[in-house]
Each structure stands twice: as structure tokens, then as C-alpha cells.
Amino acid sequence: MTGASCAIRGAFFDLMDDPWKSIGRESEAARFVRDGLLVVKDGMIADFGPFDEVSRRNPGVEVTHLTRRLILPGFIDGHIHFPQVRVLGAYGNQLLDWLQNWIRRPRPAVGVVG
């Protein structure tokens, strides 16, 4: 993608700040753009915002329109495993150490005959 420019149009949700810094006002850290445009130049985000504004600043850029999707720019890994929900935000060192300390391993059933 070196030297190339492209853009993605669609509905975007991202965080502009750490929501944990604004307890009770978390929505101030979040942004939703119903019809947005994200412009990428040389592999880097070059422009972002409402489609009408950003498309005027970037005439001729090739646009891919993603409908019926929510685009989450900046999230590297947005998934979670259910057993981790009860300990969100708990301090952990390395992943395996954290899992061993905070996530209980299932215990074998006692007295079950297979």
C-alpha cells in the first residue's frame, strides 16, 4: 500500500480518550459517526470524520463503502472471553500468569463414571 491512497466509508465508533478517566461521563470519551470516511495514505490514517467534510478534502480518493457494518478503527483486538468479564481491569503481569491467578480452571467432576 506504499504510495497508495484509499478510503472506507461507513458507520464508525472509536474512543478519543480513556473512558476510565471519565467515570460517570464515559460517553465524552466515545465518538460515533453514522456516515464517516476514513482515508488511508501510505498505510497510515491520514484523515477521518463525517463523509461530507472529509470527501471534500480528499477529492478523487478511491472509496469502499461498507454498509450494515460498524467500523472500529484503532482496535487491535476487540474480543473478550466470558470467564474474563468478572475480572476486567484486574492487574496482571504476563497473560499466562494473569490467567492462572484470576481465571479459575474447570475442575473434574467427582464420582462421574464414563
C-alpha positions as CSV (number, residue, x, y, z in Angstrom):
1,M,0.0,0.0,0.0
2,T,3.0,2.3,-0.1
3,G,2.2,5.4,-2.1
4,A,-1.4,4.4,-2.4
5,S,-4.5,6.2,-1.1
6,C,-7.8,4.7,-0.3
7,A,-10.8,5.4,1.9
8,I,-13.5,3.5,3.8
9,R,-17.0,4.9,4.1
10,G,-19.5,3.7,6.7
11,A,-20.6,3.9,10.4
12,F,-17.6,4.4,12.8
13,F,-17.2,4.1,16.5
14,D,-14.0,4.9,18.3
15,L,-12.6,6.2,21.6
16,M,-11.0,9.6,21.7
17,D,-9.8,9.2,25.3
18,D,-9.7,6.6,28.1
19,P,-13.3,6.1,29.3
20,W,-11.9,5.0,32.8
21,K,-10.7,8.6,33.2
22,S,-14.3,9.9,33.0
23,I,-16.3,7.6,35.3
24,G,-19.9,8.6,35.0
25,R,-19.1,10.6,31.8
26,E,-17.8,7.8,29.7
27,S,-19.7,9.0,26.6
28,E,-17.4,12.0,26.5
29,A,-14.6,9.7,25.5
30,A,-16.5,7.9,22.8
31,R,-17.4,9.1,19.2
32,F,-20.0,7.6,16.8
33,V,-20.0,8.9,13.2
34,R,-23.0,7.5,11.3
35,D,-21.7,8.3,7.8
36,G,-17.9,8.7,8.1
37,L,-14.9,8.5,5.9
38,L,-11.5,7.1,6.9
39,V,-8.7,8.0,4.4
40,V,-5.5,5.9,4.4
41,K,-2.3,7.1,2.7
42,D,0.9,5.1,2.7
43,G,-0.6,2.7,5.2
44,M,-1.4,5.4,7.8
45,I,-4.7,7.1,8.7
46,A,-4.5,10.5,7.0
47,D,-8.0,11.9,7.6
48,F,-11.2,10.9,9.3
49,G,-14.6,12.5,10.0
50,P,-18.0,13.0,8.6
51,F,-18.2,11.9,4.9
52,D,-19.3,15.2,3.5
53,E,-16.3,17.1,5.1
54,V,-13.6,14.5,4.5
55,S,-14.5,13.7,0.9
56,R,-14.2,17.4,0.0
57,R,-10.7,17.5,1.5
58,N,-9.7,14.3,-0.4
59,P,-11.1,14.5,-4.0
60,G,-10.5,11.5,-6.2
61,V,-9.6,9.1,-3.5
62,E,-10.9,5.5,-4.1
63,V,-13.8,4.8,-1.6
64,T,-15.0,1.4,-0.4
65,H,-18.5,1.8,1.1
66,L,-19.2,-0.7,3.9
67,T,-22.9,-0.9,4.7
68,R,-24.6,-2.6,7.6
69,R,-21.3,-2.8,9.5
70,L,-19.8,-0.9,12.4
71,I,-16.1,0.0,11.8
72,L,-13.9,0.2,14.8
73,P,-10.7,2.0,13.8
74,G,-7.8,1.7,16.3
75,F,-8.9,-1.5,18.0
76,I,-6.2,-4.1,17.7
77,D,-8.1,-7.0,19.4
78,G,-11.6,-6.2,20.4
79,H,-12.7,-9.6,21.6
80,I,-13.2,-10.9,25.2
81,H,-13.7,-14.4,26.7
82,F,-16.7,-14.7,29.0
83,P,-14.7,-16.0,32.1
84,Q,-12.7,-12.8,32.0
85,V,-15.7,-10.5,32.3
86,R,-15.7,-10.7,36.1
87,V,-12.1,-9.5,36.4
88,L,-11.9,-6.8,33.8
89,G,-9.3,-4.2,34.8
90,A,-7.6,-6.5,37.3
91,Y,-3.9,-6.1,37.3
92,G,-1.9,-8.8,35.6
93,N,1.6,-9.5,34.6
94,Q,2.1,-11.7,31.6
95,L,-1.0,-13.2,30.0
96,L,-0.5,-16.8,31.3
97,D,0.4,-15.6,34.8
98,W,-2.8,-13.4,34.8
99,L,-4.9,-16.3,33.6
100,Q,-3.6,-18.7,36.2
101,N,-4.1,-16.1,39.0
102,W,-7.5,-14.7,38.0
103,I,-9.4,-17.3,35.9
104,R,-10.4,-20.5,37.6
105,R,-9.7,-23.7,35.7
106,P,-12.6,-26.1,35.5
107,R,-12.3,-28.9,38.0
108,P,-13.0,-32.5,37.0
109,A,-16.3,-33.9,38.2
110,V,-16.0,-36.2,41.2
111,G,-17.7,-39.6,41.1
112,V,-18.7,-39.5,37.5
113,V,-18.3,-42.8,35.7
114,G,-17.8,-42.6,32.0
